[in-house]
Amino acid sequence: MESASQNTHVTGQRFDKTVQVSNVESQPDHGLFQPWYPLSEADFLRLWQSNSLLATLGGATMTFGISYIAPKLVNYCTGVSGAALRDQEILLAAIAVLVGAALMVGSIVFSRGRRKIRSKIKKHFANYPPEEAYRVRKS
């Protein structure tokens, strides 16, 4: 039986079972290395969180625009006598829907929890810039 400190080269053999090897160095890896950011599941979920006030206002505004024009549009399409769509009504509904959509997008962009996590991540990577290096992994 050979000692663990002796170098042994194995060539031309086939192994059918896993062979455990310790204290073996791999070829050096060249790359940019930097410390990882410890992102918790709670922080990850906060990154997808939206601002509830803006989301509520956006949803209410869109609902108003759609509910304002929907009955008039149905009457106009079914041919109810005297039903006409005025340009002002269409414009009001379109503006309400667009403003509501903008508020909902803003609710995602302007989320406080999201901003805090993003600033922590930004600060981490500003403090630990990547370093070019060669590294050897040991098993």
Backbone as ProteinMPNN parsed JSONL, in Angstrom:
{"seq_chain_A": "MESASQNTHVTGQRFDKTVQVSNVESQPDHGLFQPWYPLSEADFLRLWQSNSLLATLGGATMTFGISYIAPKLVNYCTGVSGAALRDQEILLAAIAVLVGAALMVGSIVFSRGRRKIRSKIKKHFANYPPEEAYRVRKS", "coords_chain_A": {"N_chain_A": [[0.839, -1.176, 0.0], [0.566, 2.217, -0.823], [1.889, 5.31, 0.42], [0.115, 8.356, 1.329], [1.437, 10.662, 0.655], [3.042, 10.159, -1.495], [3.546, 10.618, -4.962], [1.461, 9.396, -7.463], [0.967, 8.194, -10.653], [-1.656, 7.415, -12.744], [-2.399, 5.724, -15.531], [-4.052, 4.598, -18.482], [-5.921, 2.934, -17.277], [-9.164, 1.731, -16.304], [-11.799, 2.873, -14.303], [-14.479, 1.665, -12.471], [-15.82, 2.403, -10.269], [-16.339, 5.077, -7.917], [-13.519, 6.966, -7.046], [-12.012, 8.158, -4.236], [-10.155, 11.036, -3.711], [-7.707, 12.933, -2.069], [-6.197, 16.074, -1.071], [-5.378, 17.091, -3.576], [-4.264, 19.13, -6.15], [-5.743, 21.257, -8.558], [-5.534, 22.375, -11.993], [-4.397, 25.745, -12.401], [-6.834, 28.363, -12.267], [-7.64, 31.128, -14.23], [-8.958, 34.32, -13.804], [-11.526, 36.802, -13.052], [-12.021, 37.592, -9.802], [-14.144, 38.011, -6.986], [-15.613, 38.782, -3.799], [-18.628, 37.065, -2.943], [-22.068, 38.168, -2.883], [-24.124, 38.016, -0.083], [-27.149, 37.204, -0.584], [-30.233, 37.059, 0.831], [-33.285, 35.08, 1.028], [-35.449, 36.675, 1.741], [-34.544, 39.243, 1.034], [-34.313, 38.844, -1.712], [-37.022, 38.501, -2.392], [-37.947, 41.047, -1.748], [-36.813, 42.492, -3.797], [-38.568, 42.085, -5.853], [-40.826, 43.289, -5.017], [-43.51, 45.673, -4.981], [-44.548, 49.166, -4.768], [-47.211, 49.622, -2.752], [-49.13, 51.709, -2.536], [-48.906, 53.252, -4.923], [-49.456, 51.211, -6.749], [-52.102, 50.597, -6.095], [-53.399, 53.046, -6.655], [-52.857, 53.151, -9.403], [-54.201, 50.871, -10.351], [-56.844, 51.546, -9.677], [-57.229, 53.841, -11.236], [-56.952, 52.82, -13.835], [-59.101, 51.045, -13.82], [-61.232, 52.861, -13.606], [-61.011, 54.192, -16.113], [-61.503, 52.092, -17.928], [-64.031, 51.146, -17.073], [-65.534, 53.41, -17.54], [-65.589, 53.782, -20.318], [-66.393, 51.316, -21.338], [-69.314, 50.584, -21.198], [-70.359, 52.49, -22.975], [-69.032, 51.88, -25.293], [-69.99, 49.307, -25.791], [-72.733, 49.847, -26.222], [-72.472, 51.409, -28.522], [-71.324, 49.606, -30.345], [-73.279, 47.639, -30.522], [-75.275, 48.926, -31.767], [-77.248, 50.544, -30.575], [-79.804, 52.916, -30.589], [-79.032, 56.344, -30.843], [-76.653, 56.132, -29.542], [-73.496, 57.292, -29.362], [-70.025, 57.732, -29.755], [-68.087, 60.124, -28.368], [-65.238, 62.137, -29.131], [-64.009, 63.235, -26.895], [-64.73, 61.516, -24.819], [-63.466, 59.133, -25.515], [-60.833, 60.001, -25.432], [-60.59, 60.715, -22.703], [-60.913, 58.189, -21.46], [-58.714, 56.808, -22.571], [-56.565, 58.33, -21.591], [-56.895, 57.893, -18.84], [-56.423, 55.124, -18.651], [-53.75, 54.974, -19.558], [-52.413, 56.626, -17.669], [-52.947, 55.147, -15.37], [-51.574, 52.762, -15.993], [-48.961, 53.78, -16.07], [-48.658, 54.534, -13.385], [-48.716, 52.018, -12.178], [-46.406, 50.826, -13.216], [-44.587, 52.617, -12.137], [-44.939, 51.933, -9.471], [-43.461, 49.644, -9.184], [-40.898, 50.495, -9.831], [-40.353, 52.494, -7.929], [-40.267, 51.301, -5.398], [-39.614, 51.173, -1.968], [-38.336, 49.159, -0.378], [-37.101, 47.705, -2.37], [-35.311, 49.598, -3.418], [-33.586, 49.919, -1.209], [-32.343, 47.394, -0.982], [-31.093, 47.223, -3.488], [-29.268, 49.347, -3.25], [-27.633, 48.379, -1.181], [-26.485, 46.153, -2.429], [-25.141, 47.411, -4.526], [-23.3, 48.972, -3.062], [-21.808, 46.943, -1.853], [-20.484, 45.705, -4.068], [-19.084, 47.892, -4.984], [-17.299, 48.321, -2.922], [-15.841, 45.987, -3.008], [-14.187, 45.427, -5.543], [-13.719, 43.485, -8.59], [-10.897, 41.288, -8.814], [-8.137, 40.5, -10.797], [-6.762, 37.323, -11.064], [-4.839, 34.299, -10.484], [-5.927, 31.179, -9.448], [-5.743, 28.239, -7.494], [-7.486, 25.335, -6.97], [-8.008, 23.208, -4.217], [-8.707, 19.874, -3.318]], "CA_chain_A": [[0.0, 0.0, 0.0], [1.388, 3.406, -0.972], [1.551, 6.391, 1.345], [-0.664, 9.438, 0.717], [2.307, 11.744, 0.203], [3.76, 9.745, -2.694], [2.855, 10.916, -6.214], [1.169, 8.22, -8.254], [0.333, 8.489, -11.936], [-2.464, 6.298, -13.199], [-2.745, 5.883, -16.948], [-4.448, 3.382, -19.176], [-6.793, 2.086, -16.468], [-10.566, 2.15, -16.256], [-12.369, 2.736, -12.962], [-15.928, 1.504, -12.499], [-16.345, 2.938, -9.023], [-15.797, 6.382, -7.542], [-12.259, 6.917, -6.313], [-11.854, 9.348, -3.412], [-8.791, 11.561, -3.76], [-7.593, 14.114, -1.207], [-4.998, 16.895, -1.217], [-4.993, 17.146, -4.982], [-4.414, 20.466, -6.707], [-6.179, 21.296, -9.951], [-4.84, 23.364, -12.796], [-4.804, 27.092, -11.955], [-7.884, 29.075, -13.0], [-7.394, 32.56, -14.379], [-10.237, 35.011, -13.934], [-11.838, 37.92, -12.179], [-12.603, 37.044, -8.586], [-14.577, 38.968, -5.986], [-16.477, 38.132, -2.809], [-20.034, 36.938, -3.314], [-23.011, 38.948, -2.075], [-25.028, 37.087, 0.608], [-28.54, 37.604, -0.803], [-31.181, 36.181, 1.511], [-34.552, 34.905, 0.311], [-36.274, 37.85, 2.033], [-34.064, 40.338, 0.187], [-34.682, 38.506, -3.086], [-38.452, 38.791, -2.554], [-38.103, 42.51, -1.736], [-36.436, 43.014, -5.115], [-39.735, 41.966, -6.736], [-41.937, 43.947, -4.336], [-43.896, 46.971, -5.55], [-45.09, 50.16, -3.842], [-48.636, 49.297, -2.754], [-49.948, 52.903, -2.759], [-48.925, 53.552, -6.358], [-50.139, 50.113, -7.448], [-53.538, 50.761, -5.847], [-53.854, 54.193, -7.455], [-52.802, 52.774, -10.81], [-55.297, 49.943, -10.629], [-58.119, 52.281, -9.601], [-57.321, 54.741, -12.401], [-57.227, 51.989, -15.019], [-60.477, 50.545, -13.703], [-62.118, 53.965, -13.955], [-60.973, 54.414, -17.562], [-62.153, 50.975, -18.635], [-65.465, 51.1, -16.745], [-66.179, 54.597, -18.108], [-65.796, 53.665, -21.758], [-66.931, 50.005, -21.725], [-70.742, 50.564, -21.55], [-70.594, 53.325, -24.154], [-68.51, 51.135, -26.425], [-70.929, 48.206, -26.049], [-73.919, 50.436, -26.849], [-72.113, 51.866, -29.857], [-71.071, 48.434, -31.189], [-74.526, 46.881, -30.729], [-76.16, 49.731, -32.6], [-78.321, 51.176, -29.809], [-80.087, 54.223, -31.195], [-78.577, 57.507, -30.1], [-75.355, 55.877, -28.906], [-72.374, 57.801, -30.149], [-68.798, 57.931, -28.986], [-67.464, 61.418, -28.632], [-63.772, 62.099, -29.043], [-63.602, 63.56, -25.529], [-64.903, 60.321, -23.994], [-62.39, 58.207, -25.864], [-59.594, 60.591, -24.943], [-60.598, 60.596, -21.248], [-60.669, 56.788, -21.107], [-57.338, 56.465, -22.945], [-55.654, 58.98, -20.629], [-57.025, 57.202, -17.552], [-55.745, 53.823, -18.746], [-52.31, 55.214, -19.662], [-51.924, 57.113, -16.369], [-52.987, 53.989, -14.464], [-50.455, 51.865, -16.325], [-47.726, 54.451, -15.646], [-48.587, 54.425, -11.926], [-48.379, 50.64, -11.812], [-44.98, 50.648, -13.514], [-43.898, 53.4, -11.117], [-44.991, 51.229, -8.189], [-42.36, 48.677, -9.162], [-39.633, 51.231, -9.885], [-40.139, 53.318, -6.745], [-40.464, 50.544, -4.165], [-38.595, 51.525, -0.971], [-37.558, 47.967, -0.042], [-36.298, 47.378, -3.549], [-34.206, 50.561, -3.49], [-32.638, 49.645, -0.131], [-31.57, 46.202, -1.324], [-30.228, 47.562, -4.622], [-28.152, 50.185, -2.793], [-26.724, 47.51, -0.443], [-25.745, 45.355, -3.406], [-24.246, 48.329, -5.241], [-22.225, 49.33, -2.144], [-20.967, 45.76, -1.679], [-19.613, 45.506, -5.221], [-18.185, 49.049, -5.074], [-16.256, 48.116, -1.911], [-15.063, 44.793, -3.349], [-14.106, 45.302, -6.999], [-13.111, 42.215, -9.004], [-9.446, 41.274, -8.924], [-7.632, 39.501, -11.727], [-5.867, 36.455, -10.308], [-4.777, 32.855, -10.743], [-6.251, 30.452, -8.222], [-5.667, 26.789, -7.569], [-8.436, 24.694, -6.047], [-7.56, 21.958, -3.595], [-9.845, 19.06, -2.872]], "C_chain_A": [[0.885, 1.241, 0.0], [0.951, 4.481, 0.022], [0.858, 7.522, 0.594], [0.222, 10.535, 0.156], [3.041, 11.399, -1.086], [2.922, 10.06, -3.933], [2.67, 9.636, -7.018], [0.472, 8.664, -9.533], [-0.396, 7.24, -12.392], [-2.842, 6.569, -14.639], [-3.151, 4.531, -17.503], [-5.33, 2.456, -18.365], [-8.208, 2.639, -16.483], [-11.094, 1.869, -14.847], [-13.885, 2.674, -13.08], [-16.595, 2.057, -11.248], [-15.685, 4.282, -8.74], [-14.538, 6.201, -6.708], [-12.13, 8.234, -5.554], [-10.391, 9.766, -3.414], [-8.748, 12.8, -2.875], [-6.256, 14.791, -1.437], [-4.467, 16.904, -2.648], [-5.249, 18.553, -5.489], [-4.843, 20.36, -8.162], [-5.3, 22.284, -10.716], [-5.281, 24.752, -12.333], [-5.874, 27.69, -12.867], [-7.521, 30.552, -13.044], [-8.739, 33.241, -14.52], [-10.33, 36.229, -13.049], [-12.572, 37.352, -10.97], [-13.0, 38.185, -7.65], [-15.498, 38.249, -5.012], [-17.933, 38.115, -3.274], [-20.887, 37.801, -2.392], [-23.999, 37.987, -1.419], [-26.495, 37.534, 0.508], [-29.473, 36.598, -0.14], [-32.461, 36.067, 0.688], [-35.461, 36.114, 0.533], [-35.851, 39.038, 1.17], [-34.41, 40.093, -1.274], [-36.154, 38.839, -3.344], [-38.714, 40.294, -2.548], [-37.726, 43.132, -3.072], [-37.612, 42.971, -6.093], [-40.969, 42.653, -6.168], [-42.251, 45.288, -4.998], [-44.422, 47.884, -4.446], [-46.611, 50.015, -3.869], [-49.529, 50.52, -2.997], [-50.042, 53.23, -4.252], [-49.638, 52.458, -7.146], [-51.651, 50.227, -7.283], [-54.106, 51.918, -6.664], [-53.873, 53.862, -8.947], [-53.929, 51.84, -11.193], [-56.648, 50.636, -10.629], [-58.303, 53.189, -10.812], [-57.617, 53.959, -13.67], [-58.66, 51.453, -14.991], [-61.48, 51.629, -14.058], [-62.169, 54.151, -15.469], [-61.702, 53.335, -18.329], [-63.649, 50.963, -18.348], [-66.217, 52.309, -17.295], [-66.52, 54.372, -19.587], [-66.488, 52.36, -22.16], [-68.422, 50.025, -22.056], [-71.051, 51.377, -22.808], [-70.137, 52.601, -25.418], [-69.434, 49.977, -26.791], [-72.182, 48.74, -26.739], [-73.634, 50.855, -28.294], [-71.954, 50.671, -30.81], [-72.34, 47.631, -31.459], [-75.562, 47.673, -31.51], [-77.349, 50.318, -31.864], [-78.529, 52.584, -30.372], [-79.651, 55.351, -30.267], [-77.237, 57.31, -29.411], [-74.241, 56.355, -29.833], [-71.172, 57.977, -29.229], [-68.203, 59.272, -29.369], [-65.962, 61.286, -28.445], [-63.297, 62.369, -27.624], [-63.712, 62.328, -24.616], [-63.787, 59.305, -24.26], [-61.065, 58.709, -25.314], [-59.5, 60.456, -23.423], [-60.28, 59.158, -20.825], [-59.229, 56.39, -21.422], [-56.333, 57.072, -21.972], [-55.707, 58.264, -19.289], [-56.29, 55.865, -17.568], [-54.23, 54.011, -18.796], [-51.706, 55.707, -18.342], [-51.913, 55.969, -15.354], [-51.845, 53.023, -14.721], [-49.125, 52.47, -15.879], [-47.567, 54.376, -14.124], [-48.207, 53.014, -11.482], [-46.913, 50.325, -12.11], [-44.15, 51.413, -12.481], [-43.893, 52.71, -9.762], [-43.873, 50.202, -8.071], [-41.021, 49.417, -9.067], [-39.335, 51.932, -8.559], [-40.409, 52.602, -5.422], [-39.308, 50.809, -3.2], [-37.721, 50.318, -0.629], [-36.623, 47.57, -1.168], [-35.084, 48.307, -3.645], [-33.152, 50.286, -2.431], [-31.742, 48.452, -0.478], [-30.612, 46.51, -2.474], [-29.049, 48.424, -4.179], [-27.157, 49.364, -1.975], [-25.869, 46.677, -1.393], [-24.728, 46.224, -4.136], [-23.048, 48.69, -4.357], [-21.255, 48.159, -1.954], [-19.987, 45.617, -2.84], [-18.712, 46.715, -5.474], [-17.026, 48.884, -4.094], [-15.338, 46.938, -2.229], [-15.004, 44.622, -4.866], [-13.453, 43.974, -7.384], [-11.597, 42.358, -9.155], [-9.036, 40.164, -9.882], [-6.616, 38.645, -10.981], [-5.858, 35.046, -10.89], [-5.069, 32.179, -9.422], [-6.195, 28.954, -8.493], [-6.617, 26.227, -6.526], [-7.835, 23.418, -5.514], [-8.788, 21.192, -3.159], [-9.541, 18.402, -1.544]], "O_chain_A": [[1.858, 1.304, 0.752], [-0.215, 4.545, 0.412], [0.991, 7.64, -0.624], [-0.202, 11.269, -0.736], [3.615, 12.29, -1.712], [1.719, 9.798, -3.95], [3.622, 8.884, -7.225], [-0.499, 9.42, -9.492], [0.171, 6.148, -12.423], [-3.534, 7.545, -14.93], [-2.676, 3.481, -17.072], [-5.479, 1.289, -18.727], [-8.427, 3.839, -16.648], [-10.877, 0.799, -14.279], [-14.501, 3.531, -13.714], [-17.82, 2.162, -11.194], [-14.611, 4.582, -9.26], [-14.498, 5.387, -5.785], [-12.137, 9.305, -6.161], [-9.501, 8.956, -3.152], [-9.656, 13.629, -2.926], [-5.307, 14.179, -1.927], [-3.27, 16.746, -2.889], [-6.329, 19.106, -5.282], [-4.375, 19.495, -8.903], [-4.432, 22.94, -10.139], [-6.426, 24.922, -11.913], [-5.821, 27.538, -14.088], [-7.145, 31.146, -12.034], [-9.584, 32.778, -15.287], [-9.37, 36.633, -12.394], [-13.615, 36.713, -11.106], [-12.295, 39.187, -7.535], [-16.096, 37.228, -5.353], [-18.398, 39.052, -3.923], [-20.488, 38.123, -1.273], [-24.652, 37.214, -2.12], [-27.013, 38.173, 1.423], [-29.498, 35.424, -0.511], [-32.695, 36.854, -0.229], [-36.167, 36.532, -0.384], [-36.698, 39.756, 0.638], [-34.761, 41.027, -1.995], [-36.494, 39.392, -4.39], [-39.601, 40.771, -3.257], [-38.256, 44.18, -3.442], [-37.645, 43.738, -7.055], [-42.041, 42.605, -6.772], [-41.354, 45.956, -5.515], [-44.704, 47.437, -3.334], [-47.233, 50.26, -4.902], [-50.59, 50.382, -3.607], [-51.132, 53.458, -4.776], [-50.347, 52.751, -8.109], [-52.399, 49.981, -8.23], [-55.16, 51.791, -7.287], [-54.796, 54.249, -9.665], [-54.545, 52.003, -12.247], [-57.499, 50.355, -11.473], [-59.405, 53.294, -11.352], [-58.434, 54.381, -14.489], [-59.34, 51.417, -16.016], [-62.472, 51.357, -14.735], [-63.253, 54.255, -16.045], [-62.438, 53.624, -19.272], [-64.455, 50.79, -19.263], [-67.429, 52.232, -17.497], [-67.606, 54.73, -20.044], [-67.111, 52.303, -23.22], [-68.793, 49.523, -23.117], [-71.904, 50.994, -23.608], [-70.77, 52.695, -26.47], [-69.639, 49.697, -27.972], [-72.646, 48.162, -27.722], [-74.471, 50.669, -29.177], [-72.403, 50.729, -31.955], [-72.463, 47.009, -32.514], [-76.612, 47.141, -31.872], [-78.38, 50.568, -32.487], [-77.579, 53.333, -30.599], [-79.881, 55.305, -29.059], [-76.736, 58.228, -28.762], [-74.086, 55.862, -30.951], [-71.317, 58.333, -28.059], [-67.865, 59.522, -30.526], [-65.483, 60.434, -27.697], [-62.295, 61.802, -27.188], [-62.871, 62.13, -23.739], [-63.243, 58.704, -23.335], [-60.268, 57.93, -24.79], [-58.436, 60.117, -22.904], [-59.464, 58.942, -19.929], [-58.59, 55.706, -20.622], [-55.368, 56.418, -21.575], [-54.669, 58.049, -18.663], [-55.611, 55.517, -16.603], [-53.501, 53.272, -18.135], [-50.627, 55.268, -17.943], [-50.974, 55.841, -14.569], [-51.222, 52.524, -13.785], [-48.26, 51.76, -15.368], [-46.457, 54.176, -13.63], [-47.46, 52.843, -10.519], [-46.257, 49.63, -11.333], [-43.13, 50.913, -12.007], [-42.953, 52.876, -8.985], [-43.394, 49.925, -6.971], [-40.128, 49.015, -8.321], [-38.187, 51.957, -8.116], [-40.745, 53.248, -4.43], [-38.144, 50.681, -3.581], [-36.496, 50.435, -0.593], [-35.489, 47.15, -0.933], [-33.971, 47.859, -3.918], [-31.957, 50.401, -2.703], [-30.528, 48.505, -0.286], [-29.45, 46.105, -2.439], [-27.939, 48.249, -4.682], [-25.955, 49.613, -2.055], [-24.667, 46.52, -1.179], [-23.584, 45.815, -4.338], [-21.913, 48.716, -4.832], [-20.04, 48.351, -1.902], [-18.791, 45.429, -2.621], [-17.672, 46.575, -6.119], [-15.896, 49.265, -4.4], [-14.195, 46.895, -1.775], [-15.696, 43.766, -5.417], [-12.712, 43.399, -6.587], [-11.09, 43.402, -9.565], [-9.521, 39.036, -9.793], [-5.71, 39.175, -10.338], [-6.731, 34.658, -11.667], [-4.52, 32.562, -8.389], [-6.55, 28.48, -9.572], [-6.561, 26.593, -5.352], [-7.229, 22.641, -6.253], [-9.774, 21.767, -2.697], [-10.379, 17.677, -1.008]]}, "name": "protein", "num_of_chains": 1, "seq": "MESASQNTHVTGQRFDKTVQVSNVESQPDHGLFQPWYPLSEADFLRLWQSNSLLATLGGATMTFGISYIAPKLVNYCTGVSGAALRDQEILLAAIAVLVGAALMVGSIVFSRGRRKIRSKIKKHFANYPPEEAYRVRKS"}
